[in-house]
């Protein structure tokens, strides 16, 4: 079975084509033919070897966590799925395996895809939507009428967060490049700041900052918080509270609790899924490179069957 894999850690250049045999299916598992897989910043970090302390992987390793596809076979204990079902899911980061023609996964990690949702749209959901929802409402404790600043509002997580905060009745400020400003406004942002030409000096009294960039952007974000303001960071593992403002790292572990709501909002027409580009499996390295540049508008996908 064809896949993309790494035999050593490094830049996206270490991603290469390979083949492997699927493990034997266990009674609670299913085999899924992968139709689409999305590339996340976490995949780039795992490939670089930066996540070994948190998500250790054995080499050779097939990257990829988020995927959609078609059930090909089911274990004897699986009763709620059958061959031919269209599904979406997320593998554990240490297991990976989504950048491949097929994978084996526990049935409990899968959710059915409605007919009106494409494989590409489904594969874009698990990590991006789940992380945004976790960061905003569980870590960030965001409530109606609060003010939220979302960095990289055109990115995978950012574009989901803008929409979820808007749906929750919040005042949404986002940062984005000039070319993406109107797109981010269409998602529900009340104000979009061009991060390349504008500073955050005029932004004040923010209740929650969603930090997707770290470094200088994170440092500047502390100064826009109002009383009791919080920062939920996707990149700074060591973030701590400062000057009576809370700072917390967002550790996303499973998409299962979030996928039904994401699909419900999509079916209701309340959730857009931004797709930046799609690559065949043979060009998986290029897909990883695109995400590594941090310039994608929406999700970068791999279509193993193309």
KOLZANU-787257 format. One record per residue (C-alpha): x, y, z. Coordinates in pm, whole numbers, plus 50000, padded with zeros to 5 digits. Last residue first. Layout:
<nodes>
XYZ ...
</nodes>
This chain:
<nodes>
494775109749277 493765082749528 495875096849810 494255131649795 496385154050019 494965186050161 496095220950262 493515238650476 492485275050487 494455303650338 497995289650342 500925312650421 502395294250720 505445284250509 505455249850676 501915243650548 503045246750187 506155225550252 503965197550390 501835198250075 504945198349856 506295167750035 502965150349979 503475153249602 503105116149523 500015115849746 498285140549515 498075176649636 495085198949718 495115236249787 493775263550016 490465248550125 488305269850355 485445251650525 482455273950591 480225267950893 476715281250956 474995264850658 472905242450882 474685211650744 478055226850834 476855235151185 475715199251241 478955185551097 481015206551336 478765196851626 479185159651550 482975163951508 483745180051845 483655151952104 485575127851874 488365151751776 490845139852038 494015152952203 494275190652172 496585206752428 495925244152429 498625261852631 497385285952896 497965322452982 495935340753246 496285378253299 497035390653651 500285406253532 501425374253360 500075338553363 502215311353210 503125299952859 505525270552856 504075250652566 503935281752347 502405272252010 498625268552031 498235296152289 495075305852476 495585340652618 493275354552886 491815387752994 490695393553354 490875431253309 491535439152944 494145423252724 495835442452443 499295443352603 499675405752637 499145402152263 502375420252175 504425392052330 502385365652148 502945382851815 506655386451887 507105348851944 503885328251919 501885323551599 498495307551673 497625328451979 493885330352042 493505361752251 490615364252494 488875392352682 490355420552476 490085455052634 492275472552377 493385471952015 494755505251893 498385495351940 497975461651768 500235471151479 499385474751112 501445468250797 502245431150795 499545420151040 496785434850827 494105438251093 490615424651040 487585438951222 484095425151281 485165390151178 482265368551063 483625344750799 483115370850527 485465393750720 488155366950692 487755365850316 487845403950292 491155405150480 492835376350297 494945395650045 496065420150313 497505392850535 495475383150840 494775393751198 491365389451355 488975409551573 485695392851668 483025408451888 481265378052034 477815363651972 478725326751988 478265323551611 480955350251566 483325331651800 482725299351609 483285315851271 486505333351367 487755301751539 487235280551228 489195304851011 491935306651275 492335269051306 492985263750935 494505297550865 492675328650743 492305343451091 496025341651156 495645356351507 492235357151672 491445386051906 488265381252110 485925406452268 483105393552486 479425397652398 478645360452454 481195340652651 484715327552593 486115304452861 489505305252684 490555269552769 487105253952730 485285277952498 487795293852265 490745270052270 488675238152271 486425250351988 489365261751776 491325229751841 488365207951747 487585227451432 491145227051299 492055192251424 489035173251294 487595195151015 489685196850697 489185159850622 485425165650604 485645194250355 487935174250127 485745143250146 482815164450036 479855171950264 476365170950108 475975133450166 476575136050543 479865121950677 479715095250950 482025099351249 485075078351335 487265073851643 484935047751797 485525025051496 489145020851604 491585027151319 493285009051031 494595029350738 494335032250361 495925049650059 498355068150283 499105102050438 496745094150728 499115070650911 499935089351230 500365066351532 502095091151762 499665118151649 496625096751742 494455092051435 491655115751344 488325108051181 485885112750896 483575086650745 481685076650430 480115042350482 480735017250203 481584987950431 479594989850755 479595010551070 477535009151391 478044972151467 481794967751506 482654937251720 483604915151424 485994940551280 484964961550981 485954963350615 486324989750340 484995020650519 485255050650287 487355081550341 488185111850551 491445121150719 493145140850994 496235125551159 499055126250905 502605113250894 503755077850806 506745070051028 509905049950960 510785056451234 509025054251568 507055083851697 507005101952030 504125126552075 505065148652372 508855146052409 509255136552042 507395167851927 510205187651763 511355159351537 510975179851218 508345155551087 506455159251415 506575197151386 505305196951026 502525172851120 501525195751408 501205224551160 498405203951003 498125186650666 494675173950575 493945139150443 491505129950167 490065098050017 491615073450262 490275038050226 489295029750584 489854996050752 487844992051070 488644983651431 486914968651735 487634932151645 491264939651545 492374944451184 495774930351095 498324957651030 498394973550684 501414964450472 503784992550380 504875013050083 506915044450036 507035079149889 509255104950056 509105132350319 512625142250427 512445174250221 509725187450453 512565196750693 514065171350933 513525138651113 514605105750956 512905077350773 509835097750680 506745084850505 504205090750231 502025060950148 501415033649893 500005000050000 
</nodes>
